[in-house]
Amino acid sequence: MSETTIAAPGRTGADPEPAAPRQLSMQQALNLALADILATDPAAVVLGEDVGTLGGVFRVTDGLQGRFGAARVFDTPLAESGILGMSVGLAMAGFHPLPEVQFDGFAYPAVNQIVCQIGRMNYRSRGTLPMPITLRVPSFGGIRAPEHHGESLEALFAHVPGLKVVSPSTPEEAYHLLRYAAARPDPVIFMEPKSRYWQKGEVSTGRRGADGDLGSRVARPGKHVTLIAWGAMVARCLQVAELAAEDGIEVEVLDLRWLKPLDAEGLAASVRRTRRAVVVHEAPLTSGLGAEVAALVTERCFDTLRAPVERVTGFDVPYPSGDLEDEYIPNIDRILFGIQRVLEYRRG
């Protein structure tokens, strides 16, 4: 097989032996996850703008082409619709594509392929053409980028039938959730919080049990109110919880991780413990994913809630350029005020 020829292989390969935990940034953890996926799944291919020679804008794919070859890690034209259309064809031919859209705002030209092909092909073909595509999308704000380089598209993706959506909040979660998503036979939108790429944390490699990669996780236990968040907002909510603790308020922080399917049971269990909930996300308020979360919590915890579910979000304006991000993204004070509102709520 020549360097530029791709043949669809079978899915074989031994998983690397688990290694001792080490300190990695999220960017490094994702790079390691991709390397392990390519090493264990011969059907896996990585494609996108500048992912090969350059190693990606955020260097998430750095060194992968040199290690696995240009037939498995390759650059594409600057055409997001083409990247996703190519991924559909590769999936039909038996491959497991891991495409990258360089920035979240660049996903809009590919929406037709995502909605009409990737999300529907398995259903349309009655299961004969699964779409094992893991689409990596550097997402959300926090890096002071220009227009179209910072968006919060989780509600758009989650609304599409046939798609699964996940967003990690730590290097450990990034590594394991990407490994898990890449092993699914379904299309998964993997939303990476780009403002967290350079934050380090302890990462244990190898594979953990599937249960550890499903549903939500309690990032910090508490008893007075649940803060519900995902991606970069989890770290901010943990900061808020530290400050609230100084005033004797014990805040539980729930990292949703999977935005579709939502972990309804995990949500309900947390809110039943605290009896109050505040949802935090960067996307605009109206029709944001926080509304779906609030509806689920209300349906399952109505009799135990002591206050309406509060939402602390971005504003109903286009995602701003970098110089206005601090005003747009939920900050510590806005989240603390949200907690105060639910704690002080009195019926009647």
C-alpha positions in Angstrom: 0.0 0.0 0.0 1.5 3.4 -1.0 1.7 6.2 1.5 -1.3 8.0 -0.1 -3.5 5.0 -0.5 -6.1 4.0 2.1 -7.6 0.6 2.4 -10.3 -0.1 5.0 -8.8 -2.5 7.6 -10.4 -4.6 10.2 -10.7 -3.3 13.8 -8.0 -5.0 15.7 -5.2 -3.9 18.1 -4.2 -4.3 21.7 -4.9 -1.5 24.1 -1.7 0.1 25.7 -1.0 -1.1 29.2 -2.2 1.3 31.8 0.5 3.7 33.0 1.1 5.6 36.2 -0.9 8.9 36.3 1.1 11.9 35.1 0.6 15.6 34.8 -0.7 16.6 31.3 -2.4 19.5 29.8 -5.7 18.9 28.1 -4.0 19.4 24.7 -1.5 16.7 25.6 -4.1 14.4 27.0 -6.1 14.7 23.7 -3.0 14.1 21.7 -2.2 11.0 23.7 -5.8 9.7 23.3 -5.7 10.2 19.5 -2.3 8.3 19.4 -3.8 5.4 21.4 -6.9 5.3 19.2 -4.7 5.2 16.0 -2.5 2.5 17.6 -5.4 0.3 18.6 -7.9 0.9 15.8 -6.5 0.4 12.3 -9.7 1.8 10.9 -9.2 5.2 12.6 -8.1 8.1 10.4 -7.6 11.8 11.5 -8.4 14.5 9.0 -8.9 18.3 8.9 -7.3 21.6 8.2 -3.6 21.6 9.2 -3.9 18.5 11.4 -1.1 16.7 9.6 2.1 18.6 8.9 1.4 21.5 11.4 -0.2 19.3 14.0 -3.3 21.5 14.3 -3.8 25.1 15.4 -3.8 24.0 19.0 -1.2 21.2 18.4 -3.7 18.5 19.4 -2.5 16.4 16.5 1.1 17.3 16.8 3.5 14.4 15.8 0.7 12.0 14.8 1.4 12.2 11.1 5.0 11.4 11.6 4.2 8.4 13.8 1.2 7.0 11.8 1.8 8.2 8.3 0.1 10.6 5.9 -2.5 7.9 4.9 -4.0 8.0 8.4 -3.4 11.6 9.5 -3.9 14.0 6.6 -4.6 17.6 5.8 -7.7 18.6 3.9 -8.7 21.7 1.9 -10.2 24.6 3.8 -13.7 23.4 3.3 -15.6 22.2 6.4 -18.5 20.8 4.3 -15.9 18.8 2.3 -14.2 17.5 5.5 -17.5 16.1 6.9 -18.6 14.9 3.5 -15.3 13.0 3.1 -15.8 11.6 6.6 -19.3 10.3 5.6 -17.7 8.5 2.6 -14.9 7.1 4.7 -17.4 5.8 7.3 -19.4 4.1 4.5 -16.2 2.4 3.4 -15.5 0.9 6.8 -13.3 3.5 8.4 -13.6 5.3 11.7 -13.0 9.0 10.8 -11.9 11.5 13.5 -12.3 14.8 11.7 -11.5 18.2 13.2 -13.2 21.5 12.5 -10.6 24.0 13.3 -12.8 26.4 15.3 -16.4 26.0 16.5 -17.6 28.9 14.3 -16.3 27.1 11.2 -18.8 24.3 11.8 -21.7 26.3 10.2 -20.7 25.5 6.6 -20.7 21.8 7.5 -24.2 21.8 9.1 -25.8 20.3 6.1 -23.5 17.3 6.2 -23.8 17.0 10.0 -27.6 17.1 10.0 -28.6 15.5 6.7 -25.9 12.8 6.4 -24.0 12.1 9.6 -27.0 12.3 11.9 -29.4 10.4 9.6 -27.5 7.9 7.6 -27.8 5.0 10.1 -31.5 5.6 10.5 -32.0 6.1 6.8 -30.2 2.9 5.9 -31.9 0.8 8.7 -28.6 0.2 10.4 -26.7 -0.9 7.4 -24.6 2.2 7.2 -23.5 3.3 10.7 -21.6 6.5 11.0 -18.8 5.9 13.5 -17.6 9.5 13.2 -16.0 11.4 16.1 -16.0 15.1 15.2 -13.6 17.1 17.3 -14.7 20.8 17.7 -12.5 23.2 19.6 -15.4 25.1 21.4 -16.5 28.0 23.5 -14.7 31.2 24.3 -12.1 32.4 26.8 -9.1 32.9 24.4 -10.0 36.4 23.2 -10.3 35.2 19.6 -11.9 37.2 16.7 -15.4 36.7 15.4 -16.3 33.1 14.4 -13.5 31.7 16.6 -15.5 31.4 19.7 -19.0 29.9 19.8 -21.2 27.7 22.0 -23.1 25.4 19.7 -24.1 22.5 22.0 -27.8 23.2 21.8 -27.6 23.1 18.0 -25.8 19.8 17.9 -27.9 18.3 20.7 -31.1 19.1 18.8 -30.0 16.9 15.9 -31.5 13.4 16.0 -28.8 10.7 15.7 -25.9 12.7 17.2 -24.3 12.3 20.6 -22.6 15.3 22.2 -19.9 15.4 24.9 -17.7 18.0 26.4 -14.8 17.3 28.8 -13.7 19.6 31.6 -10.3 18.3 32.7 -7.4 16.6 31.0 -8.3 13.2 32.6 -11.9 13.5 31.3 -10.6 14.6 27.9 -8.4 11.5 27.5 -11.0 9.0 28.6 -14.1 10.5 27.0 -12.3 10.8 23.6 -11.2 7.1 23.9 -14.8 6.2 24.8 -16.4 8.3 22.1 -14.1 6.9 19.4 -15.2 3.4 20.3 -18.9 4.1 19.7 -20.6 3.1 16.5 -22.5 6.3 16.5 -21.5 9.9 15.5 -20.3 11.9 18.4 -19.6 15.6 18.5 -16.7 16.1 20.9 -16.6 19.7 22.1 -13.2 20.6 23.5 -13.1 23.8 25.7 -10.3 25.6 24.0 -9.7 27.9 27.0 -8.7 24.7 29.0 -6.2 23.3 26.5 -3.2 24.5 28.5 -4.5 23.7 32.0 -2.8 20.7 33.5 -4.1 17.9 35.6 -3.4 14.3 36.6 -4.2 11.8 33.8 -4.3 8.0 34.1 -4.0 6.4 30.7 -5.2 3.0 29.4 -8.9 2.3 29.4 -11.2 2.6 32.4 -14.5 0.8 32.8 -17.2 2.1 30.5 -19.3 3.1 33.4 -16.7 5.7 34.2 -17.3 7.4 30.9 -21.1 7.5 31.0 -23.4 10.2 32.4 -22.4 13.0 34.6 -19.9 13.2 37.5 -20.0 15.0 40.8 -16.9 17.3 40.6 -17.5 18.6 44.1 -20.1 17.3 46.7 -22.3 19.8 48.5 -25.7 20.1 50.2 -27.1 23.5 49.7 -27.3 24.0 45.9 -26.2 22.2 42.7 -24.2 24.1 40.1 -24.7 22.3 36.8 -22.1 23.0 34.1 -19.9 21.5 31.3 -16.7 22.2 29.5 -14.8 25.3 30.7 -17.6 26.4 33.0 -17.0 23.5 35.4 -13.7 25.0 36.5 -15.4 28.4 37.0 -18.1 26.7 39.1 -15.5 25.0 41.2 -14.0 28.5 41.9 -17.4 29.7 42.9 -17.9 26.8 45.2 -14.6 27.6 47.0 -15.7 31.2 47.6 -19.2 30.2 48.7 -17.7 27.8 51.2 -16.1 30.7 53.0 -19.7 31.8 53.8 -20.8 28.4 54.9 -22.6 27.5 51.7 -21.8 24.0 50.5 -22.1 23.9 46.7 -22.3 20.7 44.7 -20.8 21.0 41.2 -22.1 18.6 38.7 -20.1 18.1 35.5 -22.6 17.0 32.9 -20.0 15.7 30.5 -22.6 14.1 28.1 -24.9 16.9 26.7 -26.7 14.3 24.7 -27.9 12.0 26.0 -28.4 14.0 29.2 -27.9 12.0 32.4 -31.4 12.6 33.8 -30.9 10.2 36.7 -27.6 11.9 37.7 -29.2 15.3 37.5 -32.1 14.3 39.6 -30.0 12.6 42.2 -27.8 15.7 42.7 -30.7 18.1 42.9 -32.7 15.9 45.3 -29.8 16.1 47.7 -29.5 19.9 47.5 -33.1 20.8 46.5 -31.8 23.8 44.5 -30.2 24.1 41.0 -28.3 26.7 39.0 -27.3 25.9 35.4 -24.3 27.7 34.0 -23.3 27.9 30.3 -21.7 30.2 27.8 -24.4 30.0 25.1 -27.2 32.5 24.9 -30.1 32.1 27.4 -33.0 31.6 25.0 -33.4 28.0 23.8 -30.0 27.1 25.3 -29.2 23.7 26.7 -29.8 25.0 30.1 -33.5 25.2 29.3 -33.6 21.4 28.6 -31.6 20.8 31.8 -34.1 22.9 33.8 -37.0 21.1 32.3 -35.6 17.7 33.2 -34.8 18.8 36.8 -38.3 20.2 37.2 -40.0 17.1 35.8 -38.1 14.8 38.1 -37.6 16.9 41.2 -40.7 19.1 41.3 -41.7 18.0 44.8 -38.3 18.5 46.3 -37.3 21.8 44.7 -37.2 24.7 47.1 -36.8 27.3 44.3 -37.2 27.5 40.5 -34.1 26.3 38.5 -31.9 29.4 37.9 -29.9 29.9 34.7 -26.7 31.9 34.4 -25.7 32.1 30.8 -24.3 34.2 28.0 -26.6 36.9 26.6 -28.9 36.8 23.6 -26.4 38.4 21.2 -23.9 36.9 18.8 -20.8 35.6 20.6 -18.6 38.7 20.9 -15.0 39.2 19.8 -12.3 38.8 22.4 -12.4 42.3 23.9 -15.9 41.8 25.1 -15.6 38.2 26.3 -15.3 39.1 30.0 -18.7 40.8 29.8 -20.3 38.0 28.0 -19.1 34.8 29.6 -20.7 34.0 33.0 -18.2 35.3 35.6 -17.9 34.4 39.3 -20.1 37.3 40.5 -22.9 36.4 38.2 -22.9 32.8 39.3 -22.8 33.8 43.0 -25.8 36.1 42.4 -27.6 33.1 40.8 -26.9 31.0 43.9 -28.1 33.8 46.1 -31.3 34.1 44.2 -32.2 30.4 44.7 -31.1 30.4 48.3 -33.3 33.5 49.1 -36.3 32.4 47.1 -39.5 32.1 49.2 -42.8 30.8 47.8 -45.6 33.3 47.8 
